Amino acid sequence: MSTSRRLTQLDIAKLAGVSQATVSLVLNGAENALARIPQDTRERVQKIIRETGYVPDPIARRMAKGSNRILGVFTYEPAFPSAQADFFLPFLFGIEEEAQARGYDLLLLTGAGQGAQRKIFAEESRLRIADGCIVLGRSFDRAELQRLVAGDYPFVAIGRREDAGAPVPYVGADYATATGQLVQQARALGHSRLAYLGPTETAESTVDRWRGFHAALGDGVQLALHLADTAGSDDALLDAVLQSQASAVFCVELADAVRLETAAHARGLRFPEHLSVMALGSHIRSEGSRTRFASFLIPREEMGRQATAMLVRRVEGASSPGDAVPQALLPCEPIAGDTLGPAPC
């Protein structure tokens, strides 16, 4: 028999001289069904399966049994490049740990070929191999999110997501509260002129940080500088901060806090004696810096675990159609750090 195409149960049945139904019963392995098949027949079918290397079609098994016990993981950005490794890997650790505990395998979905923009529906048949999917990314494709919400395919987003025609199931981090707490700490230390470095509208996570920052300003506190675009040299970034006379700087990206530190060190300026600098969550590794910035810990592993548990409940039908779409925001643990101190006199 030609092996240029995928073997089917019918092929195995012909080689073993049995019906396709018999092959299906042997593969599914239910004891009450196997009891009806003579032992020598079972052994003959199993021998053909071993010799041919036959692997059941996962989509066919899904149709027959209702589940593959496989969860998909889709990321809109590459999950493993070194520049972003510290961002994605903790999520994946939590997902893997919870999936293993619940008896599920994981399937990493890349969505599109090399060089193409990633699309979760680029090849929908592959998506359907998994019983449901966890979706990660700093920014989601809005049209795809609407399609997921409108469909019947179980999914859970990691990170808060605005409604996409209907509520989106998600597990996120409470960036607004964590950012607001940092502002309150700065105010309590006498800082009244603040700088904010980073975007405010590119994704829900940045919107939440800005919302928490702005809500916590209060009377007597001024936003002395807001730079949505921090491109340019490290010296230019520090110059903009110093010219604004801000005494405390809030950086959306840890990388910008490290850039300020590099430029300040070259000029003999120290944190927090001359300037307080805070990072609104650790996004990337701070290579080249030993400074522990005042910040907050994003509970990435726990977000991965809870998103996986939420997805399993949806896959296994633990919720009813009338139930509210599950959404959870997890608290971020404050990091005192070494870069927030009293405002300079």
Number of C-alpha atoms within 10 A of each C-alpha: 7 6 7 6 7 11 18 13 20 15 16 21 19 12 15 21 12 16 13 17 12 19 23 17 17 19 18 13 12 10 10 9 12 16 11 10 13 9 11 9 16 19 13 15 21 17 13 16 21 11 8 12 10 16 13 15 13 15 18 12 16 16 10 12 10 12 17 20 19 20 28 20 22 23 21 19 17 14 21 12 10 11 11 15 15 17 19 22 16 18 21 19 16 20 26 20 14 21 22 11 10 13 9 17 14 16 16 15 21 20 20 14 10 8 6 8 13 19 19 22 14 14 13 11 10 15 22 18 21 25 24 26 28 23 21 21 17 15 15 18 12 11 9 14 20 16 14 18 19 12 10 9 16 22 27 27 24 24 27 21 20 15 12 16 11 11 15 21 26 26 25 25 24 21 28 23 19 24 29 20 18 25 26 15 15 25 21 13 14 16 23 20 21 25 23 23 21 22 19 19 13 11 17 18 22 19 16 21 24 23 17 21 23 16 13 19 19 12 7 9 15 14 14 18 19 19 16 13 9 16 11 8 12 17 16 14 18 18 15 15 24 14 10 16 15 22 26 30 26 25 24 25 19 20 17 22 23 22 18 23 22 17 18 19 12 10 10 8 14 14 18 18 14 18 24 25 29 30 27 28 25 19 19 16 15 17 8 8 13 8 14 14 26 22 28 23 16 24 19 24 20 20 25 29 21 22 30 30 18 22 25 25 13 21 19 14 11 9 13 9 7 6 7 10 14 15 18 18 14 17 17 20 13 16 16 15 16 16 23 23 23 19 21 14 6
